[in-house]
Amino acid sequence: MKELLLLSGLGVLALVAEIINARKLIYPFVIFGLLLNIGLCYHDLGSNESIYGMLRLDNAALAFTILFSVIALVWFIMAKNYFSDETNISDHFSLVLFSLVGVFLLSSYTHLSMLFLGVEILSIPVYILAGSDKRNVYSNEAAFKYFLLGAFASGFLLLGIVMVYGGVGSFYITQIAASALLPYGLSEKLVAIGLVLILFAFAFKMSAVPFHFWAPDVYTGAPTSITAYMSTIVKIGAIAGFYRLYVGVVAVYAQYDFFSSYLLIFLIIALLTIVVGNVIAASQSNVKRLLAYSSIGHAGFIILGIAMISPTVNFTTWYYLLAYCLANILTFWVLIIVSKQDNAEDISVFNGLVKRNPILAGTMTVGLLSMAGIPPLGGFFAKYFILLDVIGRGYMMIAIIAILASLIGVYYYFRIIIAMFAKNPIQTATIEIGSFTKLLMILVSCLLLAIGIAPEYVYNLIF
């Protein structure tokens, strides 16, 4: 409960700061609040607190809350310049903070009404943030497209919830799961269709194929800082919500015939997402669009891992998100700095970056290598753990296809790395960054290396 009150209070504080003319105090309060939230979550591990029966702060929920709080902390530091507009600073802070409340609800819901509220509280502020660059027509287009397609996804979600309620007579996921063990009182067809509709709504939020068409355009049109937010924290919320529903409810229905159909559907979606995301990313020259398709491919890996329902699925999902989000934040951080300097987002702006700023080139390389799955970085073990589960379940061909698709990812990530180290710069001016920014970039890079070298320490620390 403390975590929910803290995040909500930060959002309200950001709104009140506009009224009392204390806008300059918002940023330090947010940083302190996120640090406090991480401490509270770590302290509450093992408590299994229930909030009015609607939310449950079990270890999985707290682990996801720690994860998005850490990534949000790094994101706020990275995106500090985004909050430089004095006329909109309070609005921007409050929108981001309230969307974090939505991520928290998706990480801990035990009632389907909380699932719907979490999705909407997360999504509506991001619709606005995607169009926050009001002078850019592409930003306006991104917001409109995201809102329109998001409304369709919400419709699927509500219809699915209604059908599940009609089949089971309850909104509580524990009761929905328990009804699978009863020989009566369950309308199998209604539950099957309802859960499919809910899971399809999550597939949209995770930008999984074939519900991915919005992601490249929205990611490209939105301000780069918001694109980084959507590809990390928003994705954490969507995957956390999907995880709780699939592992906590759908997997319990293994005795019913429709579960095998679920598994087949999500294996197909996961494979298509991995292949399509990586194949199309290889043909992109705009780095933001390339990273958008890259995030689609990574979503496929996470869906594949959750579908396996291994005994360690909570850790493999959490660990993959940690490694992916840290690497993604690094790449977007460098992209923001370089694109602001050269006023472009093509791969060519990274030509000779090592000569213009070795720190930027080094941290960008670490992030790209981790997302490519190169050892000993965290991204390698993230993919390794999931592929191990896939092979352990006997899906050798699926593992081979996923590995081959990942090799395509190595190709397009190395296009940027080669441009940074092997090509002559188009612009020769040195790119200057502050000492604190250098320190944070190096720290995040070292963290990526550390979680790759000692993943068992991360497991013992959180799980």
N, C-alpha and C positions, 0 to 999 in steps of 0.2 A: 504493500500500500504506500509505503514511504516513497518508493521510486516513482509511482504514478503521480503522487502529489507534487513531488519535486519537479518533474518534467512539465506538468501542467502549470505549476507556479512560475516557472521560468518563462513560459509563453505569456502568461498574464502580466508578469513583470515587464516584459518587452512592450506590451501594449500600454501599460500605465506610465512607462518611462517617457513616452511621447507627451503625455498630459502634463507631467511634472517637470518636463524639460531636463531629463537626466539620460539622454540618449547615449552619452559617452560612457555611462556606467554599465550598459547592457553587456558589452563584450566581455569584460572581466568577470561579471556575474555568471555569464553563460559558461565560460571556461571553468570557473570554480564549481558551478553546479554539476557539470558533466563529470568532473573529477570526484565530487561527492557521491554522485550516482553510481559510479564504478565501485567506490568503497562500500556503499550500502549493499549493492548486489553481492559483492564478494563476502560481506559479513553475513548475508542471509542465505548463502548456499547451504542446502540441507534442511532449511526451515519448512519448505513445502506449504507456505502460507496460502490460504484461500481467501479471496476477496468477494464476500457475499455470494459465493458459489458461482460467480460469473467469470472470475479469473483465478488462475492458480500459479503461484510463483514457485514452481518446482525447479530443479536444477537446470533443466533444459531451457526454461523461460529465462532464468537468471543469466545463464550462459549467453543466450542471444542478446539480452539486455546489456551485459558487459561488452559484448562484441560491437553492437551498434553505438554504444556510448564512446568506446575507444575510437572507432572510425569517425564518429561525429566530432570528437575532440580534434583529431587530425584535420578533418575537413574544415572546421571553423578557422583553424590556423592558416590552412592553405587558402581559404576563400576570404581572407580578411578584406582584401580590396573590393570584394563584391558588396560589402556593407559600408562603402565609403560615401554613398549618396545620402546626404543628410536629410533629404526630403522623404526618403523611403526606408531609412534604416530600421525603424521600429517595425514597420510592416514586414520587411524581409526576415528579421529575426523571429518575429512571432509566427510567421508561416512555417519556417523551418522547424521551430521548436514544437509547434502543435503537430506537425507531421511526425515528429519523433514519438509523440504520444500514441499515434496510430501504429507505429512499429511496435511499441510496447504492448499494445492490446493484441496485435497479431501474434506476438511471441508467447502470450500467456492465456489466451481465451479458453474457456471451457463451455461457453454458451454461444450458439450460432448468432445471436443478436450482437454479441461483442465482436464476433468475426466481421459482421457487416459494418459495424461502427468503426472497427480498426481499419478496414479497407478504405472507407470513405474519409476518415480523419487523416489517413496517410495521403490519399490521392488528391483531394480537393486543393490543399495548399500547393501541391506540386504542379497541378494544372496552371495555377496562377504564376508560380515561380518560373515555369517554362516560358511564359510570355512576358517576363519581367523586363526584358529589353524592348521597351515599347517602340523605339525608333527603328527596330529591325523587323522587316516584314517576315523574315524566316522564323523569328521568335514568335511572332503573332500566329503564324501558320502552325508552328509546333504546338502551341497551347491549344489552339482550336482542334487540331487533329487528336491530340492526347485526350482532351475533354470528351470529344464526340465518341471516340472508340472506347474510352473508359466508361462512359455511360452505358454503352452496350454490354460491356463486361459486368457492370454492376447489375444490369437487368438479368443476365444469366445467373449471377450469384443469388439474387433474391428469389428467382424462380426455383433454383435448386434447393434453397433453404426451405421454401414452402413445400416442395415435394417430399423432402426428407421428413419434415414435420408431419405431413399427411400419412407417410408410411409408418412412422414410429410413434408419433404423438408426443415428441419431446424435442426441445432445442438443445438440451445438454449433451455434449459429445460423449460423456461417460455412459449415459443412458442409451444413446444411439448405438454405442459399441456393445453394451450389455444385451441389447435386444437381439443381437446376432446369435446369442446363445439360447434364445427361447424358441420353442417349437411353435409358438403362436404369437399373435399380436404384431406381426411384421408383414407389411406389404412389400415384397421383395422387389417388384418392378418399380414402384415409386421411389424406393430408396436407391436403387441402381441408377435410375435416370437422374434423380436429384443430386447424388454424389458426382456423377459425370459432369453435370452443369456447373457445380461448385468448383470442381477441379479444372474445368475448362476456363473458368473465370480467373483462377490462379495462374493458369498457363499464359493468359494475356498479361497479367501483372509481371510475370517472370520473363516476358518476351520470348516465349517458347514457340517454335514452329508448330502449326501454321498461323499462330496468333502474334507473329513478330513484326508485321509490316509497319507498324507505327514507330518502332524503336529507332531505326536509322534516321528517319526524318525528324523526329522529336529530339533525339540526341544531338543532331547536327544543328538544328535551329535554335535550341535553347542556349542561354549563356553557358560558357564552358564550365564554370563553377557548378551550375545547376546540373549539367550533364554528369559531372563527377558525382554529385549527390544522388542522382537517379540511378546511376550504374553501380552504386555501392549500398547506400543506406536503404533506398527504396527496394532494391533487390533483396536485401537482408529481410525486410519486412514481409515481402511476398513469399520468400522461401520458408521463413519461419512459420507463417500461417499455413502454407502447403504441408510442411513437415508435420505440424500438430494434427492436421486433419488426416493425412495419409497414414502416418504411423499409429496414431491413436484411435482411428475409427475404421478406415478402409481395410487395413491389414487384418483387423479382427474378423472381417467377413470372409476369411479365406475358405470357410466351409461351403460358401455359396458358389454357384457356377459363375456368377458375374464377376467374381474377384479375378479369375484367370483372364477374363476379358479386360479388366482394369489394368492388370500387369502388362498385357500385350499392348494396350493403347499407350501406356506411358513409356514402355520400352521403345515403341515406334517414335513417339514424340521426342524422347531423349536423343535417339540416334539421328533423327532428322534435324533436330536443333543443333547438335554437334557438327554434323556434316554441312548443313546449309550455312550456319554461322561462319565456319572456318573457310569454306570455299568462296563465299561472296566477299569476305574480308580480304582475301588474297588479291582481289581485283581493284581494291580501293586505293585512291591516292590522297584523299582527305583523311587526316589522322583521326579526327573526331568520328567520322563515319566508320573508319576501320575499327576503332575501339568499340563502337556500337555493335558491329557485327561480331567482334571478338567476345563481347559480353553475352551475346546470344549463345555462342558456342560454349561458354563456361556455364551458362544456365542449364544447358543440356547435360553436362557432366554431373551437376548437382542433382538434377531430376533422376538421372540414372542411379546415383548413389542412394537416394531416398527410396526409389522403387525396389531396391534389393532388400530392404528392411533387415539389415544385418544386426547382430547384437551391439555393434558399435556405431550404428547409423547416426546417433546424436553427435558423437565426436567427429565422424568423417564429414558430416554436413557442416558443422561449426568450423572445423579446421579448414575445409576448402574455402568457406566464406572469408575466414580470417586472412588466409594467404592471398586470395583473389583481391579482396578489398584493399589490403595494404599495397599490393603491386599496382592496382588500378589508380589509387590515390596518387602514388608516385608519378605514374605516367601522365596523368592529367595535370598534376602540379607543374611538371616541366613544360607541358604543352601550353598551359596558361601563360607562363613566363615568356616562352619563346614566341608564341603567336602574338602576344602584346608588343613585343619588341619589333617583330617583322611584319605585323599586320597580315598574317596569312596562316593557314592551317594545313597546308600540303606537306607531304613528306620532304619536299625539297628544302623547307625552312630548317630542317635538322642537318642539312649538309654541313660537315665540318664543325659540328657543335662542340666537339672536344677541344678545338682550338679557341673557341669563343668563351667557353666555360666548362672546364673539366668536371666540376661537381655535378652540373646538370646532365652532362653526357653519362657520367658514371651512374647516377641514380636512375636515369631513364633506362639504362642498360640492365640494371638490377631488376627493375620492375618488369621489363619486357621478357627477360630470361625466366623470371618466376612464372609469369603467365604462360610462357611457352613450355614450362615443365622441365626446365634444365636443372639437374642436381648441382649443389646440395641445397638449393633454395626451397622455400616452403611450397611453392607451386608444384614442384616435382612430387613431393610426398602426398600432397592433396590429391593429385591424380592417381598416384600409386595406390593409396588406400582404397579409393573407389574401384579401380580396376581389379584389385585383389578380391574385393567383395563380388564383383561381377564374375570373375573366373571361378571363385569358390562356389557360386551358385550354378556353375556349369554353362554359362553363356560365353563360351570362348570366342565365337564368331563376332558377337557384339563387342567384346573387348578389342578384338583385332581391328574392327571398323573404327572404333573410338580412337585407337592409337594412330591409325593411318590419318584420320582427320586431324589429330593433334599435330602430326608432322607438317600438314599444310599450315597450321598456326605458326610453327617454327619458321617457315619460309617468310611469312609476311612480317613477323616480329623482327626477323633478321634484316629485312629491307630497311627498317628504320635504323637499326644498329650499324649496318654497313654505311648508311648515309652519314651517320654521326662521326664515324671513324675513318672512312676510306674516301670520302668525297671532299672536294674543295668547297668552302662556304660561299654562298651567294652574297651574304652580307658579312663584312669583315669586322664590324664593330663588336667589341667585347660586351657580353651580357653580364651586368652587375646584379648580384643578389646580396641581401643582408646576411650578416653572420648568424643570426638566429634561424633564418631559413635554411642556410647551409647545414647547421647543426641538426635541425629537425629532419631534413632529407637524409642525412647520413644515419641518424638514429633509426628512422623507418627502414632504411636499407639494411642496417645491421639486424633489426628485428626480423626481417624476412629471412635473413641468413640463419639467425638463431633458431627460429621455429622449424627450419629445415634440418638443422643439425641435431636438434633435440626435441622432436615432436612428442616423445614420451613425457618430457617435463611439462609441456603444455597440457597434456592429458591429466597428469597428476595434479596440476595446479587448479584446474577448473572442474574436472569430472571425477 
